[in-house]
């Protein structure tokens, strides 16, 4: 059975913790980068240009500033 995503949400079957990442140059285009993320289920590769890399970077920094530390949870 397939369930459609609710408006404003991304449908995801599983969410795996990130084990590691690499930011690699694209071999055929110097204007692109590959964000390679290693998960328990295997690698995920995302191709991005400078604008997208900057947008994701700013978003992640904003999220990280608002996140609790592990020590805050005990």
KEVEXVEX-248092 format. One record per residue (C-alpha): residue number from 1; x, y, z. Coordinates in nm, 2 decimals, padded with zeros to 4 digits. Each point is the difference from the previous one (the first is absolute). Example, Ala and Ser with C-alpha at 12.3 -4.5 7.8 and 13.67 -1.06 7.14 Angstrom:
// KEVEXVEX-248092
<pos 1; x 01.23; y -00.45; z 00.78>
<pos 2; x 00.14; y 00.34; z -00.07>
***
This chain:
// KEVEXVEX-248092
<pos 1; x 00.00; y 00.00; z 00.00>
<pos 2; x 00.14; y 00.34; z -00.10>
<pos 3; x -00.09; y 00.31; z 00.21>
<pos 4; x 00.03; y 00.34; z -00.16>
<pos 5; x 00.20; y 00.27; z 00.19>
<pos 6; x -00.20; y 00.26; z 00.19>
<pos 7; x 00.02; y 00.35; z -00.14>
<pos 8; x 00.32; y 00.16; z 00.13>
<pos 9; x 00.16; y -00.34; z 00.09>
<pos 10; x 00.24; y -00.22; z -00.19>
<pos 11; x -00.10; y -00.36; z -00.01>
<pos 12; x 00.28; y -00.22; z 00.14>
<pos 13; x -00.01; y -00.37; z 00.06>
<pos 14; x 00.31; y -00.01; z 00.23>
<pos 15; x 00.22; y 00.26; z 00.15>
<pos 16; x 00.36; y -00.12; z 00.06>
<pos 17; x 00.26; y 00.18; z 00.21>
<pos 18; x 00.28; y 00.16; z -00.19>
<pos 19; x 00.33; y -00.18; z 00.07>
<pos 20; x 00.23; y 00.22; z -00.21>
<pos 21; x 00.00; y 00.23; z -00.29>
<pos 22; x 00.23; y 00.13; z -00.28>
<pos 23; x -00.02; y 00.30; z -00.22>
<pos 24; x 00.15; y -00.09; z -00.33>
<pos 25; x 00.07; y 00.18; z -00.33>
<pos 26; x -00.21; y -00.12; z -00.29>
<pos 27; x 00.25; y -00.16; z -00.25>
<pos 28; x -00.17; y 00.16; z -00.30>
<pos 29; x -00.11; y 00.34; z 00.13>
<pos 30; x 00.21; y 00.22; z 00.23>
<pos 31; x -00.32; y 00.21; z 00.07>
<pos 32; x -00.16; y -00.30; z 00.18>
<pos 33; x 00.07; y -00.19; z 00.31>
<pos 34; x -00.11; y -00.34; z 00.13>
<pos 35; x -00.11; y -00.04; z 00.36>
<pos 36; x 00.05; y -00.36; z 00.08>
<pos 37; x -00.17; y -00.12; z 00.32>
<pos 38; x 00.07; y -00.34; z 00.15>
<pos 39; x -00.29; y -00.16; z 00.19>
<pos 40; x -00.06; y -00.34; z 00.15>
<pos 41; x -00.19; y -00.09; z -00.31>
<pos 42; x 00.28; y 00.11; z -00.24>
<pos 43; x 00.11; y 00.32; z -00.17>
<pos 44; x -00.22; y 00.29; z -00.13>
<pos 45; x 00.14; y 00.25; z -00.25>
<pos 46; x -00.15; y 00.34; z -00.06>
<pos 47; x 00.12; y 00.22; z -00.29>
<pos 48; x 00.00; y 00.38; z 00.07>
<pos 49; x 00.11; y 00.33; z -00.14>
<pos 50; x 00.14; y 00.29; z 00.20>
<pos 51; x -00.34; y 00.16; z 00.07>
<pos 52; x -00.15; y -00.32; z 00.14>
<pos 53; x 00.32; y -00.08; z 00.20>
<pos 54; x -00.02; y 00.35; z 00.16>
<pos 55; x -00.37; y -00.04; z 00.07>
<pos 56; x 00.04; y -00.34; z 00.16>
<pos 57; x 00.30; y 00.12; z 00.20>
<pos 58; x -00.19; y 00.30; z 00.14>
<pos 59; x -00.30; y -00.21; z 00.08>
<pos 60; x 00.21; y -00.26; z 00.18>
<pos 61; x 00.18; y 00.26; z 00.21>
<pos 62; x -00.33; y 00.16; z 00.10>
<pos 63; x -00.13; y -00.34; z 00.11>
<pos 64; x 00.32; y -00.09; z 00.18>
<pos 65; x -00.02; y 00.32; z 00.21>
<pos 66; x -00.35; y -00.10; z 00.12>
<pos 67; x 00.07; y -00.36; z 00.07>
<pos 68; x 00.05; y -00.13; z 00.35>
<pos 69; x 00.34; y -00.15; z 00.10>
<pos 70; x 00.00; y -00.37; z 00.10>
<pos 71; x 00.08; y 00.11; z 00.36>
<pos 72; x -00.32; y 00.21; z 00.01>
<pos 73; x -00.21; y -00.32; z -00.05>
<pos 74; x 00.10; y -00.17; z 00.32>
***
